[in-house]
Amino acid sequence: RVSRLHGCLSEQDVLEVCDDYDRERNEYFFDRHSEAFGFIMLYVRHGHLRFVPHMCELSFYNEMIYWGLEGSHLDYCCQRRLDDRMSETCTYYAAEEPPGEPAGGPEGKGRRPPAAEGGKWLERMRRTFEEPTSSVAAQVLATVSILFVIVSMVVLCASTLPEWRVPENRSVEEQSRYTAESVREPSGIIEAICIGWFTAECIVRFIVSKNKCEFVRRPLNIIDLLAITPYYISVLMTVFTGENSQLQRAGVTLRVLRMMRIFWVIKLARHFIGLQTLGLTLKRCYREMVMLLVFICVAMAIFSALSQLLENGLDLGIKNKDYASIPAACWWVIISMTTVGYGDMCPITVPGRILGGICVVSGIVLLALPITFIYHSFVQCYHELKFRSARYSRSLSAEFLN
């Protein structure tokens, strides 16, 4: 901000950067925290930026944003303090302008050019489809999309009931075909309407997106394609192979494709913070998840080998056929470490039972270690998404007031 003063050509330009200007004394006045400015000048001179003692981290971060600095300019110890403070207070500052505020400021200056009006319209459309709480139209659109997902799931579940097929005298293979008769049935009509809605929604979101390549790479958009594509593939297979071909009679491929409609449930992640929090947590905690899988695999290798040896490998007069091999014992180790314990297989020798107790206790300890980090990341992601939703809700409230 201070460096912008060099480019000011008039007093009006100077007043846009600072709060007051004395031409006679050539002094600039900024109505900001003076002590915080001293620490920021120390960063300019020495390259180290730290928090002001006895000052709120969020207040100092607000001063940093005003002067044009970011959290990455802070020293590492102060960055950790700022992250912890933001996680506790659910506050996340954004560099972009608040939703609904014009690019030229809250008051606006004159009429925008047609290009700016078109960009504003695209941005409004984008928020309508991407942020369910950004406007009334976005909430209506999200509600309609949720209803279509629920209806499609109900039809999918009902189509697997025996009572659904018996009155029509249709087998499982016949149920999986997209024939001319099946499309005219109520279930086929409902499915076609749902697919049409999801397809139109996906196309519109692709058109109004800023970056088309980034749009295709997003996980939720990939899930949308996985949920929509099987329907068109099945229809094309029916058109090109015929209704009585060998591929149609097998029905396995088509049944798999139709069952992929279950991915429609994940579409609800666009409208519910809980599912978004789960996805964001898995994305940020993939290292902890890999660590958890490594712990399980190492313990599974050790306990499965020992259990197979104690239950079946040693000649003790009693052999447990359930532990005939190490791969078979791996199933017992997994259900024991996760404290599920189906009881379908269990040790019968005294050493095997002692080993089983050790396996259960070690499973509790090993699984609890990385889960602690995953839990803290889950809480942080939930607070971040909740604050983001609340920010768009404020713009929705302003829309109601206007």
C-alpha positions in Angstrom: 0.0 0.0 0.0 2.8 2.4 0.8 4.6 1.7 -2.5 1.4 2.6 -4.3 1.9 6.2 -3.2 4.8 6.5 -5.7 2.4 6.0 -8.6 -0.1 8.6 -7.5 -0.4 11.6 -9.9 -3.0 13.6 -8.1 -4.3 14.3 -4.6 -7.4 12.3 -5.4 -5.2 9.3 -6.2 -3.4 9.8 -2.9 -6.6 9.8 -0.9 -7.6 6.5 -2.4 -4.5 4.9 -0.8 -4.4 6.7 2.5 -7.0 8.4 4.8 -5.7 11.9 4.8 -3.0 14.0 3.2 -1.3 17.3 4.2 0.0 19.0 1.1 2.0 21.7 3.0 3.8 19.2 5.2 3.8 16.4 2.6 2.5 14.0 5.3 0.3 11.0 4.8 -2.1 9.8 7.5 -3.4 6.2 7.9 -6.1 5.5 10.4 -4.6 2.2 11.5 -2.9 0.6 14.5 0.4 2.5 15.0 2.2 -0.3 17.0 1.3 -2.9 14.3 2.7 -0.6 11.6 6.0 -0.5 13.5 6.2 -4.3 13.3 5.3 -4.2 9.6 8.1 -1.7 9.0 10.5 -4.0 10.8 9.6 -6.7 8.3 10.4 -4.2 5.5 13.8 -3.5 7.0 14.9 -7.0 8.3 12.6 -9.5 6.5 11.0 -11.0 9.7 7.3 -10.5 10.5 6.0 -11.4 13.9 2.9 -10.7 16.0 2.7 -7.7 18.2 2.8 -8.7 21.9 -0.5 -8.5 23.7 -2.4 -8.0 20.5 -5.0 -10.3 19.0 -3.7 -12.4 16.2 -6.8 -11.8 14.1 -6.5 -8.1 14.6 -2.9 -8.1 13.5 -3.8 -10.3 10.5 -6.4 -7.7 9.6 -3.7 -5.0 9.7 -1.5 -7.2 7.5 -4.3 -7.5 4.9 -4.7 -3.8 4.9 -1.1 -3.2 4.2 -1.0 -5.8 1.5 0.7 -8.7 3.3 -0.4 -12.3 3.6 -0.1 -15.0 6.2 2.8 -16.6 4.4 4.9 -13.5 5.2 4.8 -14.4 8.9 7.5 -16.4 10.6 6.6 -20.1 10.9 5.9 -19.9 14.7 3.4 -17.1 14.1 1.8 -18.9 11.2 1.0 -21.8 13.5 -0.5 -19.4 16.0 -2.6 -17.7 13.3 -3.9 -21.1 12.0 -4.8 -22.3 15.5 -6.6 -19.0 16.2 -8.6 -19.2 13.0 -9.6 -22.8 13.7 -10.8 -21.9 17.2 -12.9 -18.9 16.1 -14.1 -20.3 12.7 -12.7 -17.2 11.0 -11.2 -17.3 7.6 -10.3 -14.1 5.8 -10.5 -14.1 2.1 -8.6 -11.8 -0.3 -11.5 -11.6 -2.7 -14.4 -9.2 -2.2 -17.5 -10.4 -0.3 -20.3 -12.0 -2.2 -22.6 -9.6 -3.8 -20.3 -6.6 -3.6 -19.6 -4.9 -6.9 -16.0 -4.8 -8.1 -15.9 -1.0 -8.0 -16.8 -0.8 -4.3 -20.0 -0.7 -2.3 -21.2 2.5 -3.8 -20.3 1.9 -7.4 -19.2 4.5 -10.0 -21.2 4.9 -13.1 -22.6 2.3 -15.4 -20.5 -0.8 -16.2 -19.5 -1.7 -19.7 -21.3 -4.6 -21.4 -18.4 -6.9 -20.9 -18.5 -6.3 -17.1 -22.3 -6.8 -17.1 -21.8 -10.2 -18.9 -19.1 -11.2 -16.5 -21.3 -10.3 -13.6 -24.1 -12.4 -15.1 -21.8 -15.4 -15.5 -20.6 -15.0 -11.9 -24.1 -15.0 -10.7 -25.0 -18.1 -12.6 -21.8 -19.8 -11.4 -22.7 -19.1 -7.7 -26.3 -20.1 -8.3 -25.1 -23.6 -9.4 -22.1 -23.9 -7.1 -23.2 -22.3 -3.9 -26.6 -23.4 -2.7 -26.8 -20.6 0.0 -25.7 -17.7 -2.3 -29.2 -16.7 -3.4 -32.9 -17.6 -3.3 -32.6 -19.1 -6.8 -29.6 -21.2 -5.7 -31.6 -22.6 -2.8 -34.6 -23.4 -5.1 -32.2 -25.1 -7.6 -30.5 -27.1 -4.8 -33.9 -28.2 -3.5 -35.0 -29.4 -6.9 -31.7 -31.3 -7.4 -32.1 -33.0 -4.1 -35.6 -34.1 -4.9 -34.4 -35.6 -8.2 -31.6 -37.5 -6.4 -34.1 -38.9 -3.8 -36.6 -39.9 -6.5 -33.9 -41.6 -8.6 -32.6 -43.5 -5.5 -36.1 -44.6 -4.6 -36.7 -45.9 -8.1 -33.3 -47.7 -8.1 -34.0 -49.4 -4.8 -37.6 -50.3 -5.8 -36.4 -51.9 -9.1 -34.5 -54.5 -7.2 -37.5 -55.7 -5.2 -39.0 -59.0 -6.3 -42.5 -57.5 -6.1 -41.4 -55.0 -8.7 -40.5 -57.6 -11.2 -42.9 -60.4 -10.6 -46.1 -58.6 -11.7 -44.3 -57.8 -14.9 -42.9 -61.3 -15.4 -39.4 -60.0 -15.9 -36.2 -61.6 -14.8 -33.1 -59.8 -13.5 -31.5 -59.8 -16.9 -34.6 -58.4 -18.6 -34.9 -55.7 -15.9 -31.4 -54.5 -16.9 -32.2 -53.9 -20.5 -33.2 -50.6 -22.0 -35.8 -51.8 -24.5 -38.5 -49.8 -26.1 -41.1 -51.3 -23.7 -39.0 -50.5 -20.6 -38.6 -46.9 -21.5 -42.4 -46.4 -21.7 -42.9 -47.9 -18.2 -43.3 -45.4 -15.3 -39.8 -46.3 -13.9 -38.2 -45.8 -17.3 -39.9 -42.4 -17.7 -38.9 -41.3 -14.2 -35.3 -42.4 -14.8 -35.1 -40.6 -18.2 -36.4 -37.4 -16.6 -33.9 -37.6 -13.8 -31.1 -38.2 -16.2 -32.2 -35.3 -18.3 -32.2 -33.0 -15.3 -28.7 -34.1 -14.2 -27.4 -33.8 -17.8 -28.8 -30.3 -18.2 -27.4 -29.2 -14.8 -23.9 -30.6 -15.7 -23.9 -28.9 -19.1 -24.9 -25.5 -17.7 -22.3 -25.7 -14.9 -19.7 -26.6 -17.5 -20.6 -23.6 -19.7 -20.5 -21.0 -16.9 -17.3 -22.4 -15.3 -14.3 -20.2 -15.5 -11.7 -22.9 -16.1 -13.0 -25.8 -18.2 -10.0 -28.0 -17.5 -10.3 -27.4 -13.7 -14.0 -28.2 -14.0 -13.3 -31.6 -15.5 -10.7 -32.4 -12.8 -12.9 -31.7 -9.8 -14.0 -34.9 -7.9 -17.7 -33.9 -7.7 -17.8 -33.3 -11.4 -16.2 -36.6 -12.1 -18.8 -38.3 -9.9 -21.5 -36.5 -11.9 -20.1 -37.9 -15.1 -19.8 -41.4 -13.6 -23.5 -41.2 -12.6 -24.8 -39.9 -15.9 -22.6 -41.8 -18.5 -23.8 -45.4 -17.7 -27.4 -44.5 -18.8 -26.3 -43.3 -22.2 -23.9 -46.2 -22.6 -26.6 -48.7 -21.9 -29.0 -47.0 -24.3 -26.3 -47.0 -27.0 -25.5 -50.6 -26.4 -29.2 -51.5 -26.8 -29.4 -49.5 -30.0 -26.3 -50.9 -31.6 -26.4 -54.5 -30.3 -30.1 -55.1 -30.5 -32.5 -56.2 -27.8 -31.9 -59.9 -28.2 -28.2 -60.1 -28.7 -25.9 -62.3 -26.6 -24.6 -59.3 -24.7 -28.1 -58.2 -23.8 -29.0 -61.8 -22.7 -26.0 -61.8 -20.4 -27.1 -58.6 -18.8 -24.1 -58.4 -16.5 -22.6 -55.4 -18.1 -25.8 -53.5 -18.2 -26.6 -54.4 -14.6 -23.3 -53.1 -13.5 -23.8 -49.9 -15.4 -27.3 -49.3 -14.0 -26.1 -50.0 -10.5 -23.5 -47.2 -10.9 -26.4 -44.8 -10.5 -25.7 -45.2 -6.8 -23.1 -42.5 -7.3 -26.0 -40.0 -7.5 -26.1 -40.1 -3.7 -22.7 -38.5 -3.6 -24.2 -35.5 -5.6 -25.8 -34.5 -2.2 -22.3 -33.4 -1.2 -22.9 -30.2 -3.1 -25.7 -29.3 -0.8 -24.6 -30.7 2.7 -21.7 -29.4 4.6 -21.2 -32.8 6.3 -20.4 -34.6 3.1 -18.2 -31.8 1.9 -16.3 -31.9 5.2 -15.7 -35.6 4.8 -14.3 -35.2 1.3 -12.1 -32.3 2.3 -10.8 -34.1 5.3 -9.9 -37.2 3.3 -8.1 -34.9 0.8 -6.1 -33.1 3.4 -5.4 -36.2 5.5 -4.3 -38.6 2.8 -0.9 -39.0 4.6 -2.6 -40.0 7.8 -4.8 -42.3 5.9 -1.8 -44.0 4.3 -0.2 -44.2 7.7 -3.3 -45.9 9.1 -3.3 -48.5 6.2 0.4 -49.1 6.8 -0.2 -49.8 10.5 -3.0 -52.2 9.7 -1.0 -54.0 7.0 2.1 -54.5 9.3 0.0 -55.7 12.2 -2.0 -58.0 9.8 1.1 -59.6 8.5 2.5 -60.2 11.9 -0.6 -61.5 13.7 -1.9 -63.6 10.7 1.4 -65.4 10.5 1.5 -66.1 14.3 -2.1 -67.1 14.5 -1.7 -69.6 11.6 1.4 -71.0 13.3 -0.3 -71.4 16.7 -3.7 -72.7 15.4 -2.6 -74.9 12.6 1.1 -74.9 12.0 2.3 -76.6 15.2 1.6 -80.2 15.9 -0.2 -79.8 19.2 -3.0 -82.4 18.6 -5.6 -79.7 17.8 -5.7 -78.0 14.4 -8.1 -75.2 13.6 -9.1 -75.5 9.9 -10.1 -71.9 9.8 -6.5 -70.9 10.0 -5.2 -73.2 7.3 -3.3 -70.4 5.6 -2.0 -66.9 6.3 -4.4 -65.2 3.9 -7.3 -66.9 5.6 -6.0 -65.7 9.0 -5.8 -62.1 7.7 -9.6 -61.9 7.7 -9.6 -62.8 11.4 -6.9 -60.2 12.2 -8.9 -57.4 10.4 -12.1 -58.0 12.3 -10.2 -58.4 15.6 -8.2 -55.2 15.2 -11.3 -53.2 14.4 -13.2 -54.9 17.3 -15.9 -56.1 15.0 -15.6 -59.8 15.9 -18.1 -61.6 13.7 -17.3 -64.9 15.4 -17.2 -66.8 12.1 -13.6 -67.9 13.0 -11.9 -67.7 16.4 -8.8 -69.3 18.0 -9.4 -72.5 20.1 -5.9 -73.0 21.6 -4.7 -71.2 24.7 -1.7 -69.5 22.9 -4.0 -68.5 20.0 -6.5 -66.9 22.4 -3.7 -65.0 24.2 -2.5 -63.8 20.8 -6.1 -62.8 20.0 -6.2 -60.6 23.0 -2.9 -58.9 22.2 -4.2 -58.4 18.6 -7.4 -56.7 19.8 -5.5 -54.4 22.3 -2.9 -53.5 19.7 -5.5 -52.8 17.1 -7.2 -50.2 19.4 -3.9 -48.5 20.1 -2.7 -48.5 16.4 -6.0 -47.2 15.0 -6.3 -44.5 17.7 -2.9 -42.9 16.9 -3.5 -41.4 13.4 -7.3 -41.0 14.0 -6.5 -38.1 16.4 -4.9 -36.1 13.6 -7.8 -36.9 11.2 -10.3 -35.7 13.9 -8.6 -32.3 14.3 -8.5 -31.9 10.5 -12.1 -32.8 10.3 -13.1 -30.1 12.9 -11.0 -27.5 11.1 -12.5 -28.4 7.7 -16.0 -28.2 9.2 -15.4 -24.8 10.6 -13.9 -23.5 7.3 -16.9 -24.8 5.3 -19.4 -23.5 7.8 -17.9 -20.0 7.8 -17.9 -20.1 4.0 -21.6 -21.1 4.0 -22.4 -18.4 6.5 -20.6 -15.8 4.3 -22.9 -16.6 1.4 -25.9 -16.7 3.7 -25.3 -13.1 4.6 -25.5 -12.2 1.0 -28.8 -14.1 0.8 -30.1 -12.2 3.8 -29.1 -8.9 2.0 -31.0 -10.1 -1.1 -34.2 -10.7 1.0 -33.8 -7.2 2.5 -33.4 -5.6 -0.9 
